[in-house]
Amino acid sequence: MKRQKRDKLGRAHSNGYQAGLGGKTKEQCPYQDIDTKSQWLGGWRDAISDRNLGLFK
């Protein structure tokens, strides 16, 4: 059975979340496509929010 890859937008959100947890700035987004960049920034914002709530150090 073939393994399905996550869709591109889901992967962008996850990468943005990891970048936010890692302390990267939103200007370091590697994507140029509007939809993909939007997902990356959404993940980044989620991570920053989680860090501010004290869920991660």
Backbone bond lengths (Angstrom), bond angles and torsions (degrees), N, CA, C in turn:
res aa  C-N    CA-C-N  psi(-1)  N-CA   C-N-CA  omega(-1)  CA-C   N-CA-C  phi
1 M - - - 1.453 - - 1.529 109.25 -
2 K 1.307 115.01 135.45 1.460 119.55 -179.08 1.524 110.98 -75.08
3 R 1.300 114.91 142.55 1.465 119.19 173.61 1.515 108.75 -85.79
4 Q 1.297 115.68 133.75 1.455 119.49 179.81 1.518 109.46 -89.55
5 K 1.312 114.64 135.16 1.459 119.47 175.25 1.523 108.73 -81.19
6 R 1.318 114.90 150.94 1.456 118.04 173.37 1.521 108.19 -66.07
7 D 1.296 116.02 151.64 1.454 118.87 179.19 1.535 110.23 -67.31
8 K 1.315 115.64 160.31 1.460 122.14 -175.34 1.527 112.31 -59.73
9 L 1.322 116.96 -40.06 1.467 119.97 -178.33 1.523 111.45 -69.91
10 G 1.317 117.03 -39.05 1.462 120.36 177.34 1.516 111.42 -64.61
11 R 1.323 115.79 -38.62 1.459 120.48 178.28 1.531 110.41 -67.26
12 A 1.324 117.06 -38.32 1.464 121.01 178.80 1.531 110.09 -63.94
13 H 1.336 117.09 -41.45 1.469 121.28 179.01 1.531 109.73 -62.59
14 S 1.317 115.87 -45.22 1.464 120.58 179.80 1.528 111.33 -63.43
15 N 1.334 116.58 -42.05 1.470 119.97 178.29 1.528 111.08 -64.35
16 G 1.313 116.88 -38.38 1.462 120.88 177.56 1.519 111.32 -65.17
17 Y 1.325 115.86 -39.75 1.468 120.48 178.82 1.530 109.52 -62.66
18 Q 1.320 116.68 -46.40 1.464 120.61 179.49 1.537 111.25 -63.43
19 A 1.318 116.16 -37.44 1.468 120.18 177.98 1.528 110.57 -65.35
20 G 1.332 116.32 -40.61 1.465 120.02 178.43 1.518 111.70 -64.51
21 L 1.323 116.43 -40.93 1.460 119.57 177.76 1.521 111.12 -66.71
22 G 1.329 115.18 -30.89 1.460 120.24 -179.35 1.516 113.84 -80.65
23 G 1.326 117.50 -2.20 1.457 120.78 176.62 1.514 114.98 87.80
24 K 1.319 118.32 11.79 1.466 119.79 178.32 1.523 109.79 -74.19
25 T 1.319 115.50 156.32 1.460 120.57 178.06 1.524 109.49 -89.43
26 K 1.326 116.15 160.95 1.462 119.28 -179.12 1.523 112.06 -67.67
27 E 1.311 117.85 -20.20 1.461 121.17 177.40 1.525 111.60 -70.51
28 Q 1.319 117.31 -12.74 1.461 120.99 -179.24 1.524 112.37 -90.35
29 C 1.311 117.06 14.55 1.465 121.64 177.64 1.532 109.34 -61.72
30 P 1.332 117.63 126.31 1.471 120.23 -176.36 1.529 114.26 -84.44
31 Y 1.324 118.96 -2.61 1.464 121.61 -173.35 1.522 111.55 -99.97
32 Q 1.335 115.52 147.07 1.463 121.87 177.50 1.529 111.79 -108.45
33 D 1.331 117.26 -30.98 1.458 121.89 179.37 1.531 109.61 -63.18
34 I 1.317 116.87 134.60 1.471 121.13 -173.76 1.525 112.26 -59.93
35 D 1.332 117.53 -47.61 1.464 120.08 -177.74 1.523 111.83 -64.29
36 T 1.327 115.79 -44.76 1.463 120.45 -178.88 1.523 110.38 -67.02
37 K 1.323 116.41 -41.78 1.464 120.50 178.91 1.526 110.40 -63.59
38 S 1.320 116.97 -38.94 1.455 121.73 178.34 1.532 110.78 -61.35
39 Q 1.327 116.72 -42.61 1.461 120.47 178.45 1.529 111.10 -65.67
40 W 1.339 117.11 -41.94 1.462 121.10 179.05 1.530 109.78 -60.95
41 L 1.331 116.11 -45.95 1.464 120.20 -179.61 1.527 111.47 -65.81
42 G 1.332 116.90 -34.32 1.458 120.05 176.19 1.523 111.10 -63.07
43 G 1.316 116.76 -43.50 1.459 120.94 176.48 1.514 111.73 -64.61
44 W 1.318 115.43 -39.74 1.466 120.29 179.17 1.533 110.48 -63.05
45 R 1.342 116.24 -44.20 1.471 120.49 178.72 1.524 111.21 -63.87
46 D 1.330 116.92 -40.32 1.469 120.39 177.58 1.526 110.71 -59.65
47 A 1.319 116.46 -43.04 1.469 120.63 -179.21 1.527 111.02 -66.34
48 I 1.319 117.01 -42.38 1.470 120.38 179.30 1.524 109.25 -63.04
49 S 1.311 116.39 -42.06 1.459 121.13 178.12 1.530 110.81 -61.83
50 D 1.322 116.75 -45.34 1.464 120.93 178.62 1.523 111.54 -62.80
51 R 1.319 116.92 -38.93 1.471 120.51 178.00 1.519 110.38 -64.82
52 N 1.340 116.48 -41.37 1.467 120.35 -179.50 1.515 112.20 -68.12
53 L 1.330 117.21 -27.84 1.462 121.45 177.08 1.523 111.51 -79.08
54 G 1.317 116.81 -8.00 1.457 120.38 178.75 1.519 114.44 88.39
55 L 1.338 117.14 14.33 1.458 119.92 179.80 1.525 111.50 -74.58
56 F 1.332 116.96 -27.01 1.463 122.75 178.16 1.500 108.94 -134.27
57 K 1.317 115.52 154.75 1.473 119.97 177.40 1.504 110.52 -109.18
